[in-house]
Amino acid sequence: MAIEAYLPRHEDAVARFNHRLAQGGSPFRFPATSRIPWLPRDPGRDTFLEGHVAIDGDEVRGGYMVKHQPFALRGEPCDDIRNLQLPLSEGSIDSGYVQVGVELLSTAARRNRRMYALGMGGAHTPLPTVLRSMGWTVSLVPFHFHVVRAGPFLRNIRVLRTSRARRLLLDAAAATGLAVPVLAVAQRRGRGRNGARARAEVVTSFGDWADAIWEGVRGHYALLALRDAAELNTLYPPDAPKPIRLKVSLDGRAVGWALLFDSALRGHKQFGDMRLGTLVDCLALPGHEGDVVLAAREHLRAAGVDLVVSNQQHEAWCTALHAHGFLRGPSNYALAVSKALRAALEPWATTAARIHMTRGDGDGPIHL
């Protein structure tokens, strides 16, 4: 079996691989085309996705994707950090191919020493478990939530509705409104130092003002993916209808931005039928994280969402979320870093909280 770059000549075999996955009950599919639609590899662009496939004769038995993207590592440019995405193996449906997944991960790690994976459904699902056995460090990216409308939240939040007795209790609380004052006390609606003066506006794209924020902030993070205007307009194209791009200014100067989703969910495995607001990605000049969080929260509240959520790794963003009425909840969004990437970030005990990782740093805000 050979693990090769995914090329057009492999696409028919990938189609058969995806068909076998579907027949076997797997919900996952490898990209149907070797030119990955979300971030194709184009001349002159440093951020792109490339696929790799495991070839067994004329068949594909697995594959993985790697996102290439420039980073700032302790403020200095770094171009060898990679993001592992969507490792798939036929072993998930046929035990005869169980070793394929291990070979894929070993090959990916050998070819890309400074590597990370993000999301993965938690810290103890199969992928992070295998990565941990390979010497990777795995931890959860903190999850924060702010309840806007108590009734829909109580009737839909699956993590709390785990028994008939709990469902009856939550439904009663939703019907009577008893939970509203409790949530109001728990979610103290703070205002940042400049919260009353900061101005938020929806923009259709990121401009020079985003470049100034990038230059002003990149040295304050232990690890931060490139987020200048050109990069943000690649990751979140101006013609993409769903993202809400929020520019936050103070006294006429841009101090931060937020990338938001407003999603009407149906049968979501965690959030049921709620209207969910998500702070997907963000950046701010040091000390202005709270202004961005407050602007994001208030924009989504005014839009009519039931719940606002965000996963944030960096301690300054976690602090800002807490200060503005967000509660900490159980996270199923994990960060795994390879041995070489952790070594570049030592001492890990102090630098881990200075890494900026959001839902914008992996395979995008999928499922939201």
C-alpha positions as CSV (number, residue, x, y, z in Angstrom):
1,M,0.0,0.0,0.0
2,A,1.3,3.4,-1.0
3,I,0.3,6.8,0.5
4,E,0.3,9.4,-2.3
5,A,-0.8,12.9,-3.1
6,Y,-4.4,13.0,-4.1
7,L,-4.5,13.6,-7.9
8,P,-7.3,13.6,-10.5
9,R,-6.5,10.1,-11.5
10,H,-7.5,8.9,-8.0
11,E,-11.0,10.4,-8.1
12,D,-12.8,7.4,-9.5
13,A,-11.3,5.2,-6.8
14,V,-12.2,7.8,-4.1
15,A,-15.8,7.7,-5.4
16,R,-15.8,3.9,-4.8
17,F,-14.2,4.4,-1.4
18,N,-16.9,6.9,-0.4
19,H,-19.6,4.4,-1.6
20,R,-18.1,1.7,0.5
21,L,-18.1,4.1,3.5
22,A,-21.8,4.9,2.9
23,Q,-22.7,1.2,2.6
24,G,-20.9,0.5,5.8
25,G,-22.8,3.2,7.7
26,S,-20.0,5.8,8.0
27,P,-21.2,9.4,8.0
28,F,-17.9,10.7,6.6
29,R,-16.8,11.2,3.0
30,F,-13.4,12.1,1.4
31,P,-13.5,15.0,-1.0
32,A,-14.8,13.9,-4.4
33,T,-12.3,16.1,-6.2
34,S,-8.6,16.5,-5.8
35,R,-9.0,20.2,-6.0
36,I,-10.4,20.7,-2.5
37,P,-13.3,23.2,-3.0
38,W,-13.0,25.1,0.3
39,L,-9.3,26.0,0.0
40,P,-7.9,24.8,-3.4
41,R,-4.2,25.1,-4.1
42,D,-3.8,28.1,-6.4
43,P,-0.6,29.9,-7.6
44,G,0.6,32.6,-5.2
45,R,-1.6,31.5,-2.3
46,D,0.1,30.1,0.8
47,T,-3.1,28.8,2.5
48,F,-4.6,25.7,0.8
49,L,-5.7,22.1,1.4
50,E,-4.1,19.1,-0.1
51,G,-5.2,15.5,0.0
52,H,-3.3,12.3,0.4
53,V,-4.7,8.8,-0.3
54,A,-3.8,5.2,0.6
55,I,-3.6,3.2,-2.6
56,D,-4.1,-0.5,-2.6
57,G,-3.9,-1.7,-6.3
58,D,-6.7,0.1,-8.0
59,E,-8.5,1.0,-4.9
60,V,-8.3,3.8,-2.3
61,R,-8.5,2.5,1.3
62,G,-8.2,5.8,3.2
63,G,-6.9,9.3,3.1
64,Y,-6.2,12.5,5.0
65,M,-6.0,16.2,4.3
66,V,-3.4,18.7,5.3
67,K,-4.1,22.5,5.6
68,H,-1.1,24.6,4.8
69,Q,-1.2,28.1,6.4
70,P,1.3,30.6,7.6
71,F,1.6,31.2,11.4
72,A,3.2,33.5,13.8
73,L,5.1,31.4,16.4
74,R,6.0,33.6,19.3
75,G,5.6,36.6,17.0
76,E,7.9,35.3,14.3
77,P,6.8,34.1,10.8
78,C,6.5,30.3,10.6
79,D,5.6,28.4,7.5
80,D,5.9,24.7,8.5
81,I,2.9,24.3,10.8
82,R,0.2,22.0,9.4
83,N,-3.3,21.1,10.3
84,L,-4.4,17.5,10.0
85,Q,-7.9,17.1,8.7
86,L,-10.4,14.3,8.0
87,P,-8.2,11.1,8.3
88,L,-10.5,8.4,7.0
89,S,-9.8,4.7,6.8
90,E,-11.7,1.7,5.4
91,G,-10.9,0.1,8.8
92,S,-13.8,2.1,10.2
93,I,-16.2,-0.3,8.4
94,D,-14.0,-3.3,7.7
95,S,-11.7,-4.7,10.4
96,G,-9.4,-6.2,7.6
97,Y,-8.2,-2.6,7.0
98,V,-7.8,-1.4,10.6
99,Q,-4.1,-0.9,10.2
100,V,-4.7,1.6,7.4
101,G,-5.7,4.4,9.8
102,V,-2.5,3.9,11.9
103,E,-0.4,4.0,8.7
104,L,-2.1,7.2,7.5
105,L,-1.5,9.0,10.8
106,S,2.1,7.8,11.1
107,T,2.8,9.0,7.6
108,A,1.1,12.4,8.1
109,A,3.1,13.0,11.3
110,R,6.4,11.9,9.7
111,R,5.9,14.2,6.7
112,N,4.7,17.1,8.8
113,R,6.6,17.3,12.1
114,R,4.9,20.5,13.4
115,M,1.3,19.5,13.2
116,Y,-2.0,20.0,15.0
117,A,-5.5,18.6,14.8
118,L,-8.6,20.4,16.0
119,G,-12.2,19.4,16.9
120,M,-12.3,15.6,16.6
121,G,-15.5,15.3,18.7
122,G,-13.6,15.5,22.0
123,A,-10.4,14.4,23.7
124,H,-11.3,10.6,24.0
125,T,-12.8,9.7,20.6
126,P,-10.7,7.4,18.4
127,L,-8.6,10.0,16.6
128,P,-7.2,11.8,19.6
129,T,-6.8,8.5,21.4
130,V,-4.5,7.3,18.6
131,L,-2.7,10.6,18.4
132,R,-2.1,10.5,22.2
133,S,-0.5,7.0,21.8
134,M,1.8,8.6,19.2
135,G,3.1,11.1,21.8
136,W,0.8,14.0,20.8
137,T,-0.6,16.3,23.5
138,V,-4.4,16.5,23.6
139,S,-6.5,19.0,25.6
140,L,-9.9,20.5,25.3
141,V,-10.5,24.0,23.9
142,P,-12.8,25.7,26.4
143,F,-16.5,26.1,25.5
144,H,-18.5,29.1,26.6
145,F,-22.2,29.8,26.2
146,H,-24.6,32.7,26.9
147,V,-28.4,31.9,27.0
148,V,-30.5,34.6,25.4
149,R,-33.9,32.9,25.4
150,A,-34.4,30.5,28.3
151,G,-37.4,28.6,27.0
152,P,-35.9,27.4,23.7
153,F,-32.6,26.7,25.5
154,L,-34.2,24.5,28.2
155,R,-36.4,22.6,25.7
156,N,-33.5,21.9,23.3
157,I,-30.2,21.5,25.1
158,R,-29.4,17.9,24.7
159,V,-26.6,17.6,27.3
160,L,-29.0,18.4,30.1
161,R,-32.0,16.4,28.8
162,T,-30.6,13.0,29.4
163,S,-33.5,11.4,31.3
164,R,-37.3,11.6,31.4
165,A,-37.2,13.2,34.8
166,R,-34.8,15.9,33.6
167,R,-36.8,16.6,30.5
168,L,-40.0,17.1,32.5
169,L,-38.2,19.4,35.0
170,L,-36.6,21.5,32.2
171,D,-39.9,21.7,30.3
172,A,-41.7,22.9,33.4
173,A,-39.0,25.5,34.0
174,A,-39.3,26.7,30.4
175,A,-43.1,26.9,30.7
176,T,-43.2,28.8,34.0
177,G,-40.2,31.1,33.4
178,L,-38.6,30.1,36.6
179,A,-35.2,29.7,35.0
180,V,-35.1,33.3,33.7
181,P,-34.0,35.0,37.0
182,V,-31.6,32.2,37.8
183,L,-29.9,32.7,34.4
184,A,-29.9,36.4,34.8
185,V,-28.0,36.2,38.0
186,A,-25.6,33.6,36.6
187,Q,-25.0,35.6,33.4
188,R,-24.0,38.9,34.8
189,R,-24.1,41.3,31.8
190,G,-20.8,43.0,32.2
191,R,-19.6,45.9,30.1
192,G,-16.0,46.3,29.1
193,R,-13.9,49.3,29.9
194,N,-14.9,50.9,26.7
195,G,-18.0,49.0,26.1
196,A,-20.3,52.0,26.0
197,R,-18.2,53.8,23.4
198,A,-17.1,50.9,21.1
199,R,-18.9,50.9,17.8
200,A,-19.7,47.7,15.8
201,E,-20.6,47.6,12.2
202,V,-21.3,44.8,9.7
203,V,-18.8,44.8,6.8
204,T,-18.8,42.7,3.6
205,S,-15.0,42.1,3.6
206,F,-11.8,42.7,5.6
207,G,-9.8,45.8,4.6
208,D,-6.6,47.5,5.6
209,W,-7.9,48.0,9.1
210,A,-7.6,44.2,9.6
211,D,-4.0,44.4,8.6
212,A,-3.3,47.0,11.3
213,I,-4.9,44.7,13.9
214,W,-2.8,41.8,12.8
215,E,0.4,43.8,13.0
216,G,-0.6,45.1,16.4
217,V,-1.4,41.7,17.9
218,R,0.7,38.9,16.4
219,G,3.6,39.3,19.0
220,H,1.2,38.9,21.9
221,Y,0.3,35.3,21.1
222,A,2.4,32.1,21.5
223,L,0.8,30.7,18.4
224,L,-1.5,32.5,15.9
225,A,-2.5,31.6,12.4
226,L,-2.2,34.4,9.8
227,R,-5.2,36.7,10.0
228,D,-4.4,39.7,7.8
229,A,-7.0,41.0,5.4
230,A,-6.0,38.9,2.4
231,E,-6.0,35.7,4.5
232,L,-9.4,36.5,6.1
233,N,-10.9,37.2,2.7
234,T,-9.6,33.8,1.6
235,L,-10.9,31.9,4.5
236,Y,-14.2,33.8,4.6
237,P,-14.8,35.0,1.0
238,P,-16.8,38.2,0.6
239,D,-19.3,36.4,-1.6
240,A,-20.0,33.7,1.1
241,P,-23.4,34.6,2.4
242,K,-23.5,33.0,5.8
243,P,-20.6,34.6,7.8
244,I,-21.3,37.9,9.6
245,R,-18.2,40.1,9.6
246,L,-18.3,42.5,12.5
247,K,-15.7,45.4,12.7
248,V,-15.3,46.9,16.2
249,S,-14.0,50.4,16.5
250,L,-13.2,52.8,19.3
251,D,-12.8,56.6,18.7
252,G,-12.7,55.9,15.0
253,R,-10.0,53.3,15.2
254,A,-10.6,49.6,14.5
255,V,-9.6,47.6,17.6
256,G,-10.9,44.2,16.6
257,W,-13.3,42.0,14.6
258,A,-15.5,39.0,15.0
259,L,-16.7,36.4,12.5
260,L,-20.2,35.3,13.5
261,F,-22.7,32.6,12.4
262,D,-26.5,32.9,12.9
263,S,-27.9,29.4,12.3
264,A,-31.5,28.0,12.5
265,L,-30.7,24.4,13.5
266,R,-33.0,21.4,13.1
267,G,-32.4,18.3,15.1
268,H,-28.8,19.2,16.0
269,K,-27.2,16.5,18.2
270,Q,-26.3,19.1,20.9
271,F,-28.6,22.1,20.3
272,G,-31.7,20.6,18.9
273,D,-33.9,23.1,17.1
274,M,-32.4,26.3,18.6
275,R,-31.4,29.3,16.7
276,L,-27.7,29.4,17.4
277,G,-25.3,32.3,17.4
278,T,-21.6,31.4,17.2
279,L,-18.6,33.5,17.7
280,V,-16.5,31.5,15.2
281,D,-13.4,33.6,15.0
282,C,-12.0,36.9,16.3
283,L,-9.0,39.0,16.9
284,A,-8.5,42.3,18.8
285,L,-5.7,44.6,19.9
286,P,-4.5,43.6,23.4
287,G,-7.0,44.8,26.0
288,H,-9.9,45.1,23.6
289,E,-11.0,41.5,23.6
290,G,-14.0,42.4,25.8
291,D,-15.1,45.1,23.4
292,V,-15.3,42.5,20.6
293,V,-17.1,39.9,22.8
294,L,-19.6,42.4,23.9
295,A,-20.2,43.6,20.3
296,A,-20.6,40.0,19.1
297,R,-23.0,39.1,21.9
298,E,-25.2,42.2,21.5
299,H,-25.3,41.8,17.7
300,L,-26.5,38.2,18.0
301,R,-29.0,39.0,20.8
302,A,-30.5,41.8,18.6
303,A,-30.7,39.3,15.7
304,G,-32.9,37.0,17.8
305,V,-30.8,34.0,18.5
306,D,-31.6,31.7,21.4
307,L,-28.0,30.9,22.5
308,V,-24.6,32.3,21.8
309,V,-21.6,29.9,21.9
310,S,-17.8,30.1,21.4
311,N,-14.7,27.9,21.7
312,Q,-11.6,29.9,22.6
313,Q,-8.2,28.6,23.7
314,H,-6.5,31.9,24.6
315,E,-6.8,33.0,28.2
316,A,-7.6,36.7,27.3
317,W,-10.6,35.6,25.3
318,C,-11.8,33.2,28.0
319,T,-11.6,36.0,30.5
320,A,-13.5,38.4,28.2
321,L,-16.3,35.9,27.6
322,H,-16.7,35.3,31.4
323,A,-16.8,39.0,32.1
324,H,-19.6,39.5,29.6
325,G,-22.0,36.9,30.9
326,F,-20.8,33.7,29.2
327,L,-20.8,30.5,31.3
328,R,-18.3,27.6,30.9
329,G,-19.8,24.4,29.6
330,P,-18.5,20.9,28.7
331,S,-16.4,21.0,25.6
332,N,-16.2,18.4,22.8
333,Y,-13.7,20.4,20.8
334,A,-10.1,19.2,21.3
335,L,-6.7,20.5,20.3
336,A,-3.9,17.9,19.6
337,V,-0.3,19.0,19.0
338,S,2.5,16.9,17.8
339,K,5.7,16.4,19.8
340,A,7.7,18.7,17.6
341,L,5.1,21.5,17.8
342,R,4.8,21.2,21.6
343,A,8.6,21.4,21.8
344,A,8.5,24.7,19.9
345,L,5.9,25.9,22.5
346,E,7.6,24.9,25.7
347,P,7.1,25.6,28.5
348,W,3.7,24.1,27.6
349,A,2.2,24.7,31.1
350,T,2.3,28.5,30.5
351,T,2.2,28.8,26.7
352,A,-0.9,26.6,26.1
353,A,-3.1,29.4,27.4
354,R,-1.5,31.9,25.0
355,I,-2.4,29.9,21.9
356,H,-5.2,31.4,19.8
357,M,-7.3,28.6,18.5
358,T,-11.0,29.0,17.5
359,R,-13.4,27.2,15.2
360,G,-11.8,29.1,12.4
361,D,-8.5,27.3,12.7
362,G,-9.4,23.7,11.8
363,D,-11.8,22.6,9.0
364,G,-14.0,25.6,9.4
365,P,-17.2,26.1,11.4
366,I,-18.9,22.9,10.1
367,H,-22.1,21.6,11.7
368,L,-23.1,25.1,12.8
